[in-house]
Amino acid sequence: MPHTLDADAVRTWCGLALDALGRARADIDAINVYPVADGDTGTNLYLTVESAARAVDAAFDGHATSAAASRPTLADVVRAMAHGALIGARGNSGTILAQLLRGMADVLADGTPDGGADTDEDEADGGPGADEADGLRRALRRAVDLAYLAVAHPVEGTVLTVAVAAAESAERATGGVATVARAAYEGARTALQATPGQLDVLARAGVVDAGGYGLVTVLGGLAQALSGEAPEAPAPDRPGRDALASPVPHGQDLAGCSTDGAPDGGPAFEVIYLLEADDTAVTALRERLDALGDSLVVVGGDGLWNVHVHVDDAGAAVEAGIQAGRPYRIRITHFDGAAVRKAGTDGPDRPGPAIVLPDQSGAQGPTGGPRAERAPRAVVAVVPGDGLAALCAEAGATAVATRPGEPPASGELVDAVRRARAREVVLLPNDTELHHTAAAAAAQARAEGVRVAVIPTRSAVQGIAALAVHEPGRSFDEDVVAMTSAAGATRYAELAVAERQSWTMAGVCQAGDVLGMIDGDVAVIGSELAATAETVLDRMLAAGGEMVTLVLGAGLPDEVAERLERHVREGHFAVDTVVYHGGQPTAPLIIGIE
């Protein structure tokens, strides 16, 4: 039965789109050849929609816990969806998707009624269904218009082409809002199959556009949310001969370069950041970044923007943002293919450095010398500080050190797996936000012949616990089970300083308050770090524990660790404490309880 386009439908849409992207993520990553073949488009789109879905859930939760216990309106929810996508946008396609959702929100939040169920009779009578159907048509058109304004040099055969087809199909459709949504999906799906005939790099690879595939998946979630029926999934690759020969026209000849960002000639870095700036400053920023590189996409508005660009000089791109306003959540990713070019080495047709893994025949490597011997097993761990990186290295693991606001991309993790030079690798992401990135990296490494297991560690202390029981002499499966068990038996906490006033699970915090977060949720608010840490330790140890691990952040004095060791010794019988100087720049203290 068709559903009305209301707040609940948008929430359902986000959930369905997220589930569908989760299932399709690996397929989308595998066909990611444009603008850079870095194998992470599916993961980036998933993370973008995940951020949008979280914001929508927060809007519902906020209204439910208010004094009036109200329900959010459609305007509340679509604005939350657009904002969540904006702040969580990843990669080129994720940034464009965020702008598409913003365009839809502009229309849907502007007076679209929350009415009864949408029917074709309503459409014929000019009732609520007609308003909703027309609103969706206008929303899709507005989404396309904003997306084209955001992309510096649009290219035919990409996610933008698919978005145009969706809007045009919706405009031609008659009937209720569910019918319009299904028409948009079908139009996008047809356009997706034509993308190889519009972009040479896709035709050479024999695949459709990865970003367009992701958009079709998102529109499929919308069609299902409004109709109650799941649409047929798009085919990710190998389009038919007819699709290659007859691209779907969209009435617009788009300018651009078909080799934008490609591994054989593109810039070395992807730079992404959120930016607080006014419109005038952003106009100048676009011009400066356009001169520095390519794949420029600037989305947002109302003082908050998401900036994405591919450049050779990452510092200059960040400096441009500083001159325009206040950039933060800065992420800089080095394209592995660019590293190969600068070294003058011919790499394979996939992203990443040309590392030839050895066999057992004694053959020589690419430089004429003997190939390095592959280890039977290795551990790759993502850690937030130099001290933890050194600790992992001492334990024989390959460490990937993160930087504030710059989580590693899947390509960095694949590179670390290659550097480990092992037949079997255990990957420890040590952060919930990196689980999907780690899964994408593992899939790519498996395609290169490496057996990889990802242990879903959520904190560095869980990674330390897993590494402590790692035993290469066991079978791979037994080792993974033991490490997973050790990580799962370790509760974790983190101390942080609040940057602004905010609502938390423990009440309202003010800027400068110390927050004690247990298993990811704020549980304690205090004014002094050591005292707050003592409260956190007492709460965690009330449920039992044999070992406390303290990981000290950069600049935290040893006196704090000594005070906490004394507190544990005096208040909790037979509980040992171990201290590491992690050097992490963001969290002053990380705590683990085993």
C-alpha positions as CSV (number, residue, x, y, z in Angstrom):
1,M,0.0,0.0,0.0
2,P,1.4,3.5,-0.9
3,H,2.6,5.6,2.0
4,T,2.5,9.4,2.5
5,L,5.7,11.4,2.2
6,D,6.0,12.3,5.9
7,A,8.6,12.3,8.6
8,D,8.2,8.5,9.2
9,A,8.6,7.8,5.5
10,V,11.9,9.8,5.4
11,R,13.2,7.8,8.4
12,T,12.2,4.6,6.7
13,W,13.9,5.8,3.5
14,C,17.2,6.4,5.3
15,G,17.1,3.0,6.9
16,L,16.3,1.2,3.7
17,A,19.0,3.1,1.8
18,L,21.6,2.4,4.4
19,D,20.7,-1.3,4.4
20,A,20.9,-1.5,0.6
21,L,24.2,0.4,0.5
22,G,25.5,-2.0,3.1
23,R,24.7,-4.9,0.8
24,A,26.0,-3.2,-2.3
25,R,29.0,-1.5,-0.7
26,A,31.6,-4.1,-1.9
27,D,30.2,-4.2,-5.4
28,I,30.3,-0.4,-5.7
29,D,33.8,-0.3,-4.3
30,A,34.9,-2.9,-6.8
31,I,33.7,-0.8,-9.8
32,N,35.1,2.5,-8.6
33,V,37.3,3.6,-11.5
34,Y,36.3,7.3,-11.8
35,P,37.4,10.0,-10.9
36,V,40.1,8.0,-9.0
37,A,40.2,4.2,-8.9
38,D,40.7,4.0,-5.1
39,G,38.0,1.4,-4.4
40,D,36.1,3.3,-1.7
41,T,33.0,4.9,-3.4
42,G,30.6,2.4,-1.9
43,T,32.1,2.8,1.6
44,N,32.0,6.6,1.3
45,L,28.4,6.6,0.2
46,Y,27.5,4.2,3.1
47,L,29.2,6.5,5.6
48,T,27.5,9.6,4.2
49,V,24.0,8.0,4.4
50,E,24.8,6.5,7.8
51,S,25.5,10.1,9.1
52,A,22.2,11.3,7.5
53,A,20.3,8.4,9.2
54,R,21.8,9.1,12.6
55,A,20.8,12.7,12.3
56,V,17.2,11.7,11.4
57,D,17.1,9.3,14.4
58,A,18.4,12.1,16.6
59,A,15.6,14.4,15.4
60,F,13.0,11.7,16.5
61,D,14.7,11.1,19.8
62,G,15.0,14.8,20.6
63,H,11.3,15.3,20.1
64,A,10.4,12.2,22.0
65,T,12.4,13.3,25.1
66,S,11.1,16.9,25.0
67,A,8.7,18.2,27.6
68,A,5.8,18.0,25.0
69,A,6.9,14.6,23.8
70,S,6.0,15.7,20.2
71,R,6.8,14.1,16.9
72,P,9.1,15.8,14.3
73,T,7.6,17.3,11.2
74,L,8.6,16.5,7.7
75,A,10.6,19.7,7.6
76,D,12.4,18.8,10.8
77,V,13.4,15.4,9.5
78,V,14.5,16.4,6.0
79,R,16.6,19.2,7.3
80,A,18.2,16.8,9.8
81,M,18.9,14.3,7.0
82,A,20.5,17.0,4.8
83,H,22.6,18.3,7.7
84,G,23.7,14.8,8.7
85,A,24.8,14.0,5.2
86,L,26.7,17.3,4.9
87,I,28.8,16.8,8.0
88,G,29.4,13.1,7.3
89,A,30.0,13.3,3.6
90,R,32.9,11.2,2.4
91,G,34.6,11.3,-1.0
92,N,33.5,12.8,-4.3
93,S,30.3,10.9,-4.6
94,G,29.3,11.2,-1.0
95,T,29.8,15.0,-1.2
96,I,27.6,15.2,-4.3
97,L,25.0,13.0,-2.6
98,A,24.9,15.3,0.4
99,Q,24.1,18.2,-2.0
100,L,21.4,16.3,-3.7
101,L,19.8,15.6,-0.3
102,R,20.1,19.2,0.6
103,G,18.3,20.2,-2.6
104,M,15.5,17.8,-1.9
105,A,15.2,19.1,1.7
106,D,15.0,22.7,0.4
107,V,11.7,21.9,-1.3
108,L,10.3,19.2,1.0
109,A,10.8,21.4,4.1
110,D,9.0,24.3,2.4
111,G,5.3,23.7,3.1
112,T,4.9,20.2,1.8
113,P,2.0,18.8,3.8
114,D,2.1,15.9,6.1
115,G,-1.2,14.4,5.0
116,G,-2.9,11.1,4.7
117,A,-2.0,8.2,2.5
118,D,-1.1,9.2,-1.1
119,T,-3.3,7.7,-3.8
120,D,-3.8,8.1,-7.5
121,E,-7.3,9.4,-6.9
122,D,-5.8,12.2,-4.8
123,E,-3.6,13.1,-7.8
124,A,-6.6,13.2,-10.1
125,D,-8.6,15.3,-7.7
126,G,-5.8,17.7,-6.9
127,G,-5.8,16.7,-3.3
128,P,-2.9,16.0,-0.8
129,G,-1.5,13.3,-3.1
130,A,-1.1,15.8,-5.9
131,D,0.8,18.1,-3.5
132,E,3.1,15.4,-2.4
133,A,3.8,14.1,-5.9
134,D,4.5,17.6,-7.2
135,G,6.7,18.3,-4.2
136,L,8.8,15.2,-4.9
137,R,9.1,16.2,-8.6
138,R,10.3,19.7,-7.6
139,A,12.6,18.3,-4.9
140,L,14.4,16.1,-7.4
141,R,14.8,19.0,-9.8
142,R,16.1,21.3,-7.1
143,A,18.6,18.5,-6.1
144,V,20.0,18.4,-9.6
145,D,20.2,22.1,-9.9
146,L,22.2,22.5,-6.6
147,A,24.5,19.6,-7.4
148,Y,25.5,21.1,-10.7
149,L,26.2,24.4,-9.0
150,A,28.4,22.5,-6.5
151,V,30.6,20.7,-9.0
152,A,33.2,22.8,-10.7
153,H,33.4,20.8,-13.9
154,P,30.5,18.4,-14.4
155,V,31.2,15.3,-16.5
156,E,28.7,13.2,-18.5
157,G,28.3,9.6,-17.4
158,T,28.6,10.2,-13.7
159,V,26.3,10.4,-10.7
160,L,25.1,13.8,-12.0
161,T,23.9,12.2,-15.2
162,V,21.9,9.6,-13.2
163,A,20.4,12.4,-11.0
164,V,19.2,14.3,-14.1
165,A,17.5,11.2,-15.5
166,A,15.8,10.6,-12.1
167,A,14.4,14.2,-12.1
168,E,13.3,14.0,-15.7
169,S,11.6,10.7,-15.3
170,A,9.8,12.0,-12.2
171,E,8.6,15.1,-14.1
172,R,7.1,12.9,-16.8
173,A,5.4,10.5,-14.3
174,T,1.6,10.9,-13.5
175,G,0.1,9.5,-10.4
176,G,0.8,9.6,-6.7
177,V,4.0,10.2,-4.9
178,A,4.9,6.5,-4.8
179,T,4.5,6.3,-8.6
180,V,6.7,9.4,-9.0
181,A,9.4,7.9,-6.7
182,R,9.3,4.6,-8.7
183,A,9.6,6.5,-12.0
184,A,12.6,8.4,-10.6
185,Y,14.3,5.1,-9.6
186,E,13.6,3.4,-13.0
187,G,14.8,6.5,-14.9
188,A,18.0,6.6,-12.8
189,R,18.5,2.8,-13.3
190,T,18.2,3.1,-17.0
191,A,20.6,6.0,-17.1
192,L,23.1,4.1,-15.0
193,Q,23.4,1.3,-17.6
194,A,24.2,4.0,-20.2
195,T,27.1,5.6,-18.3
196,P,29.8,3.5,-20.0
197,G,28.8,4.9,-23.4
198,Q,29.3,8.4,-22.0
199,L,32.6,8.0,-20.2
200,D,35.6,6.3,-21.8
201,V,37.2,5.1,-18.5
202,L,34.0,3.2,-17.7
203,A,33.8,1.6,-21.1
204,R,37.4,0.4,-20.9
205,A,36.8,-1.1,-17.5
206,G,33.4,-2.6,-18.6
207,V,31.5,-1.1,-15.6
208,V,28.9,1.4,-14.8
209,D,29.6,4.6,-12.8
210,A,30.1,3.7,-9.1
211,G,28.6,7.0,-7.8
212,G,25.6,6.6,-10.1
213,Y,25.1,3.0,-8.8
214,G,25.1,4.4,-5.3
215,L,22.5,7.0,-6.1
216,V,20.2,4.4,-7.8
217,T,20.5,2.4,-4.6
218,V,19.5,5.4,-2.5
219,L,16.5,6.2,-4.8
220,G,15.5,2.5,-4.6
221,G,15.2,3.0,-0.8
222,L,12.9,6.0,-1.4
223,A,10.7,4.1,-3.8
224,Q,10.4,1.2,-1.4
225,A,9.6,3.5,1.5
226,L,6.7,5.1,-0.4
227,S,5.3,2.1,-2.2
228,G,6.1,-0.7,0.3
229,E,7.6,-2.8,-2.5
230,A,11.3,-3.4,-3.0
231,P,12.5,-2.4,-6.5
232,E,14.7,-4.5,-8.7
233,A,18.3,-4.0,-7.9
234,P,20.6,-2.4,-10.5
235,A,23.3,-4.4,-12.2
236,P,26.8,-3.2,-11.1
237,D,28.8,-4.0,-14.2
238,R,29.1,-5.4,-17.6
239,P,26.2,-3.5,-19.2
240,G,24.6,-4.8,-22.4
241,R,25.8,-3.8,-25.9
242,D,22.7,-1.6,-26.4
243,A,23.5,0.4,-23.3
244,L,27.0,1.0,-24.6
245,A,25.9,2.0,-28.1
246,S,23.0,4.3,-27.1
247,P,23.6,6.6,-24.2
248,V,20.5,8.2,-22.8
249,P,20.4,11.9,-23.7
250,H,19.7,14.4,-21.0
251,G,19.4,17.6,-23.0
252,Q,22.7,19.0,-21.8
253,D,26.2,18.7,-23.1
254,L,28.4,18.6,-20.0
255,A,32.0,20.0,-20.0
256,G,34.8,18.2,-18.4
257,C,37.8,16.0,-18.8
258,S,37.3,12.2,-18.9
259,T,40.7,11.6,-17.2
260,D,39.9,13.8,-14.2
261,G,41.8,12.3,-11.2
262,A,42.6,9.1,-13.0
263,P,45.6,7.1,-11.8
264,D,47.6,7.8,-14.9
265,G,47.6,11.6,-14.5
266,G,45.7,13.0,-11.6
267,P,46.7,14.8,-8.4
268,A,48.3,13.0,-5.5
269,F,45.9,14.0,-2.6
270,E,42.2,14.1,-1.8
271,V,41.4,16.9,0.7
272,I,38.1,17.2,2.5
273,Y,37.1,19.5,5.3
274,L,34.0,21.1,6.8
275,L,34.2,24.9,6.6
276,E,32.4,27.7,8.5
277,A,32.4,30.7,6.1
278,D,30.0,33.1,4.5
279,D,28.9,32.9,0.8
280,T,31.3,35.6,-0.4
281,A,34.3,33.8,1.0
282,V,33.2,30.5,-0.5
283,T,32.9,32.0,-4.0
284,A,36.6,33.1,-3.8
285,L,37.5,29.7,-2.3
286,R,36.0,27.9,-5.3
287,E,38.1,29.9,-7.7
288,R,41.3,29.3,-5.7
289,L,40.8,25.6,-5.3
290,D,39.8,25.2,-8.9
291,A,43.2,26.6,-9.9
292,L,45.0,24.2,-7.5
293,G,43.4,20.9,-8.7
294,D,40.4,19.0,-9.9
295,S,37.3,17.1,-8.8
296,L,36.3,20.2,-6.9
297,V,32.9,19.9,-5.1
298,V,31.8,22.5,-2.6
299,V,28.4,21.8,-1.0
300,G,26.3,23.3,1.8
301,G,25.1,26.7,2.7
302,D,23.9,28.8,5.6
303,G,27.5,29.3,6.9
304,L,28.5,25.6,6.8
305,W,30.1,23.9,3.8
306,N,31.7,20.6,2.9
307,V,34.8,21.1,0.7
308,H,36.2,18.3,-1.5
309,V,39.1,18.6,-4.0
310,H,42.0,16.6,-5.5
311,V,45.3,18.4,-5.5
312,D,49.1,17.9,-5.5
313,D,49.6,20.6,-2.8
314,A,47.4,19.5,0.1
315,G,48.7,22.3,2.4
316,A,47.7,24.9,-0.1
317,A,44.1,23.5,-0.2
318,V,43.9,23.7,3.6
319,E,45.4,27.1,3.7
320,A,42.8,28.3,1.2
321,G,40.1,27.1,3.6
322,I,41.8,28.9,6.5
323,Q,41.7,32.2,4.6
324,A,38.0,31.6,3.7
325,G,36.8,30.8,7.2
326,R,37.3,28.1,9.9
327,P,38.0,24.6,8.4
328,Y,37.8,21.5,10.7
329,R,37.5,17.7,10.4
330,I,40.2,18.0,7.8
331,R,40.9,14.7,6.0
332,I,43.9,14.3,3.6
333,T,44.2,11.0,1.7
334,H,47.2,10.2,-0.4
335,F,46.3,8.3,-3.6
336,D,48.5,5.2,-3.8
337,G,48.6,5.4,-7.5
338,A,50.1,8.8,-7.3
339,A,52.8,7.5,-5.1
340,V,53.7,4.9,-7.7
341,R,53.9,7.6,-10.4
342,K,56.2,9.8,-8.4
343,A,58.5,6.9,-7.8
344,G,58.6,6.2,-11.5
345,T,57.3,2.7,-11.1
346,D,54.6,1.2,-13.4
347,G,51.8,-0.1,-11.2
348,P,49.0,-2.5,-11.9
349,D,45.5,-1.5,-13.1
350,R,44.2,-1.3,-9.6
351,P,45.0,1.4,-7.0
352,G,48.0,1.0,-4.7
353,P,51.7,0.7,-5.0
354,A,53.2,-2.0,-7.3
355,I,54.3,-4.4,-4.6
356,V,55.0,-7.8,-6.0
357,L,54.3,-10.4,-3.4
358,P,56.8,-13.3,-3.4
359,D,56.2,-16.9,-4.3
360,Q,58.2,-19.8,-3.2
361,S,60.2,-20.3,-6.4
362,G,63.1,-17.9,-5.6
363,A,62.2,-15.6,-8.4
364,Q,63.4,-12.1,-8.4
365,G,61.5,-8.9,-7.6
366,P,61.0,-5.9,-9.9
367,T,64.4,-4.4,-9.0
368,G,66.3,-7.6,-9.9
369,G,67.0,-8.6,-6.3
370,P,65.4,-11.5,-4.4
371,R,61.8,-11.0,-3.4
372,A,61.2,-10.4,0.3
373,E,60.0,-13.5,2.1
374,R,56.4,-13.5,3.1
375,A,55.6,-14.0,6.8
376,P,53.0,-16.6,7.6
377,R,50.8,-14.1,9.6
378,A,50.8,-10.4,10.6
379,V,48.6,-7.9,12.5
380,V,47.7,-4.5,11.2
381,A,46.5,-2.0,13.9
382,V,45.0,1.5,13.5
383,V,46.1,3.6,16.5
384,P,45.6,7.3,17.4
385,G,49.1,8.2,18.6
386,D,52.9,7.7,18.0
387,G,53.3,6.0,21.4
388,L,50.7,3.4,20.6
389,A,52.2,3.0,17.1
390,A,55.6,2.3,18.7
391,L,54.0,-0.2,21.2
392,C,52.4,-2.1,18.3
393,A,55.6,-2.1,16.4
394,E,57.5,-3.6,19.4
395,A,54.8,-6.3,19.5
396,G,55.5,-7.1,15.8
397,A,52.4,-5.4,14.4
398,T,52.2,-3.0,11.5
399,A,50.7,0.3,12.8
400,V,48.7,2.8,10.9
401,A,48.8,6.1,13.0
402,T,45.8,8.4,12.6
403,R,45.7,12.1,12.7
404,P,43.0,14.3,14.3
405,G,40.1,14.6,12.0
406,E,41.8,12.5,9.3
407,P,40.7,8.9,9.6
408,P,42.6,6.6,7.2
409,A,41.0,5.7,3.9
410,S,40.6,2.1,2.8
411,G,43.6,2.5,0.5
412,E,45.9,3.3,3.4
413,L,44.8,0.1,5.2
414,V,45.3,-1.9,2.0
415,D,48.8,-0.4,1.8
416,A,49.5,-1.4,5.4
417,V,48.4,-5.0,4.6
418,R,50.8,-5.1,1.7
419,R,53.6,-3.7,3.8
420,A,53.0,-6.5,6.3
421,R,54.0,-9.0,3.6
422,A,52.1,-11.9,5.1
423,R,49.8,-14.6,3.8
424,E,47.4,-14.1,6.6
425,V,46.6,-10.7,8.3
426,V,44.5,-9.7,11.3
427,L,43.2,-6.2,11.0
428,L,42.3,-4.2,14.1
429,P,40.4,-0.9,13.2
430,N,40.2,0.2,16.9
431,D,37.4,2.6,16.1
432,T,33.7,2.0,15.4
433,E,33.8,4.6,12.6
434,L,36.5,2.6,10.8
435,H,34.7,-0.8,10.7
436,H,33.3,-0.3,7.1
437,T,36.6,1.2,5.9
438,A,38.4,-1.9,7.3
439,A,35.9,-4.2,5.7
440,A,36.5,-2.5,2.3
441,A,40.3,-2.8,2.7
442,A,40.0,-6.4,3.7
443,A,37.9,-7.2,0.6
444,Q,40.5,-5.6,-1.7
445,A,43.4,-7.4,0.0
446,R,41.6,-10.7,-0.3
447,A,41.3,-10.0,-4.1
448,E,45.1,-9.8,-4.1
449,G,45.4,-13.2,-2.5
450,V,45.9,-12.3,1.2
451,R,43.7,-13.9,3.8
452,V,42.3,-11.1,6.0
453,A,40.2,-11.1,9.1
454,V,38.8,-7.9,10.6
455,I,38.3,-7.9,14.4
456,P,35.7,-5.2,15.2
457,T,37.7,-3.4,17.9
458,R,36.2,-0.1,18.9
459,S,39.1,1.3,20.9
460,A,42.8,1.2,21.0
461,V,42.7,-0.6,24.4
462,Q,40.7,-3.4,22.8
463,G,43.3,-3.6,20.1
464,I,46.0,-3.9,22.8
465,A,44.1,-6.7,24.5
466,A,43.8,-8.6,21.2
467,L,47.4,-8.1,20.3
468,A,48.5,-9.4,23.8
469,V,47.0,-12.8,23.0
470,H,48.0,-13.0,19.4
471,E,49.9,-16.3,18.7
472,P,51.1,-17.0,15.2
473,G,51.7,-20.6,16.1
474,R,48.0,-21.3,16.3
475,S,45.8,-21.9,13.3
476,F,44.5,-18.7,11.8
477,D,40.9,-19.3,12.9
478,E,41.9,-20.1,16.4
479,D,44.1,-17.0,16.6
480,V,41.3,-14.8,15.4
481,V,38.8,-16.3,17.8
482,A,41.2,-15.8,20.8
483,M,41.9,-12.2,19.8
484,T,38.3,-11.4,19.2
485,S,37.4,-12.9,22.6
486,A,40.1,-10.8,24.4
487,A,38.9,-7.6,22.6
488,G,35.3,-8.3,23.5
489,A,36.1,-8.9,27.1
490,T,37.7,-5.4,27.4
491,R,35.5,-2.5,28.3
492,Y,36.8,0.9,27.3
493,A,36.4,4.5,28.3
494,E,37.8,7.8,27.1
495,L,38.3,11.2,28.8
496,A,37.7,14.3,26.6
497,V,37.2,18.0,27.1
498,A,33.9,19.5,25.9
499,E,34.4,22.2,23.2
500,R,30.9,23.7,23.6
501,Q,27.7,23.4,25.6
502,S,25.8,20.3,24.6
503,W,23.2,17.8,25.7
504,T,24.7,14.4,26.7
505,M,23.4,11.1,28.2
506,A,24.7,12.4,31.6
507,G,23.1,15.9,31.3
508,V,24.1,19.3,30.0
509,C,27.8,19.9,29.7
510,Q,29.5,23.3,29.3
511,A,32.6,24.2,27.3
512,G,35.7,23.1,29.2
513,D,34.0,20.3,31.2
514,V,35.7,17.0,31.3
515,L,33.6,14.2,29.8
516,G,34.0,10.6,30.9
517,M,32.7,8.4,28.1
518,I,32.2,4.7,28.8
519,D,31.7,2.4,25.8
520,G,31.1,5.4,23.6
521,D,28.5,7.2,25.7
522,V,29.0,10.1,28.1
523,A,28.5,8.7,31.6
524,V,30.3,11.3,33.8
525,I,30.7,15.1,33.6
526,G,33.4,16.7,35.8
527,S,35.5,19.7,36.2
528,E,38.9,18.1,36.7
529,L,40.4,15.3,34.7
530,A,41.9,13.1,37.4
531,A,38.8,13.2,39.6
532,T,36.6,12.5,36.6
533,A,38.8,9.5,35.7
534,E,38.5,8.2,39.2
535,T,34.7,8.2,39.0
536,V,34.8,6.5,35.6
537,L,37.2,3.8,37.0
538,D,34.9,3.2,40.0
539,R,31.8,2.8,37.8
540,M,33.6,0.4,35.4
541,L,35.2,-1.7,38.2
542,A,31.9,-2.0,40.0
543,A,31.1,-4.7,37.4
544,G,34.4,-6.4,38.1
545,G,37.8,-6.5,36.4
546,E,41.3,-7.9,36.8
547,M,43.4,-5.4,34.8
548,V,43.2,-1.7,34.2
549,T,45.0,-0.2,31.2
550,L,45.7,3.5,31.1
551,V,46.8,5.1,27.9
552,L,48.1,8.6,28.4
553,G,47.5,11.3,25.8
554,A,50.0,13.9,24.6
555,G,51.0,16.3,27.4
556,L,49.2,14.4,30.2
557,P,51.6,14.5,33.2
558,D,52.8,11.2,34.8
559,E,51.3,12.5,38.1
560,V,47.8,11.8,36.8
561,A,48.7,8.2,36.1
562,E,50.3,7.8,39.5
563,R,47.2,9.2,41.2
564,L,45.0,6.8,39.2
565,E,47.2,3.8,39.9
566,R,47.1,4.6,43.6
567,H,43.3,5.0,43.5
568,V,42.9,1.6,41.9
569,R,45.3,-0.1,44.3
570,E,43.6,1.4,47.4
571,G,40.0,1.0,46.3
572,H,39.9,-2.2,44.3
573,F,41.6,-5.3,45.7
574,A,43.7,-7.5,43.4
575,V,43.3,-5.3,40.3
576,D,46.5,-4.6,38.4
577,T,47.3,-1.4,36.5
578,V,49.5,-1.0,33.4
579,V,50.3,2.5,31.9
580,Y,51.3,3.3,28.4
581,H,52.3,6.7,27.0
582,G,50.1,6.6,23.9
583,G,50.7,10.2,22.7
584,Q,47.2,10.5,21.2
585,P,46.5,14.2,20.6
586,T,42.8,14.2,21.0
587,A,41.9,12.1,24.1
588,P,43.9,13.0,27.2
589,L,43.2,9.5,28.6
590,I,42.0,6.1,27.3
591,I,41.0,3.5,29.9
592,G,40.6,-0.3,29.4
593,I,39.2,-2.8,31.9
594,E,39.8,-6.5,31.3
